[in-house]
Amino acid sequence: PTTSSPTSSPTTTSPTTSSPTFSPTSTRSPTTSPTTSSPTITRSPTTSPTTTSPTASPTGRVPGYYPSGVQLDVPEATITAGGWTICYDQPYTHQTTAADLTQCSSLGTFVLMGAKSSSGASNLTLLAAGASANALATTASLTIAILENGAYWYNYPGYSLGFAESSQLDLGYWDRYNRYSGCSQRLSWLLLGTLGGYRAGCTYDLHSGAAGATWRKLIYTSTAEPTSSPTSTRSPTTSPTTSSPTITRSPTTSPTTTS
C-alpha cells in the first residue's frame, strides 16, 4: 500500500484580535466656556423737580381806575367807567356817621372818597382810593395819618375822617393842617354827629350855609379784590422720579458634552 504523506499541514490561523480603537468613535465637541455678558443697564431719565413761580389769582385784581395817591380834577366819567359805583352822595352839610362808612365798606373791597363843588359838576375836585379795610380803619392819633395806596388816611371817631398827601395832621376836630398853602390835597369830614362839613382842599368851613349845601361828599365802592393779598397758585412740584436700574443679562450657555 502506498501511503501518501499529507500534502499540506493543517494551517492554523491565529485569531485576529483587533485592538479597540477609541479615537474617531468618540467625538467630543469642544467645551464652550460659559458666556457672561456684561449687564445692560437701562435707566429711565430722572425728571428734575418743576417749580412754578406763584402767580396772582384771577380774583387778585383792582378796579380799572385805581390811582395811587391824592388826585385832583378827575372827570366823574373816568371813575364810573373804571369800575366804581356810588355809595354815598350827600351835601357837605350832611352829618356823616360811622354807619355810613360801615355800609360802604360792606358793599365793596375798595373805596374811593372825594368831593366836588356841586351836584352838576362833571369833575371831582380831589379824590383818593384804597382798600376799604385800610382806608376806613379807625385811627387814634390827632397828628399822624396812615398810608394806604399812596395817600394818608385817618378815621378818628368823634373827630373826623379824610385823607391827605402827607402823614401830618392837625385834628382840631377837622384837619386844620396847611389851611393856607399846600392845601389842595386834603379832605376832611366831621364825625361829630351834630355837624356836617368840613374841608375840600383849600375850601373849608363847609358845615353850613350855601357853600355847605352845594359842595358834595362822595364815596364810591368797587367789588374788585385787592392785589395786596394775591392768592398764590402754585403748580404741584414733581418729585424727582428715580427708576431702579433694569438689568438685562444674556443667558449663560452651559457646556455641551457629546459622548
Secondary structure, DSSP 8 states (H G I E B T S, - for coil): ------SS--------------TTT--------------EEE------------EE-TT----S---SS-EEEEEHHHHHHTT-EEEEEEETTS---HHHHHHHHHH-SEEEEEEESSTT-SEEEEEEEEEHHHHT-----SSB-EEETTEEEEEETTTEEEEESSSB--BSSSB-TTSSSS-TT-EEEE-SSS---EEETTEE-TTSHHHHHHSEEEEEEE----TTS--EE------------EEE-----------
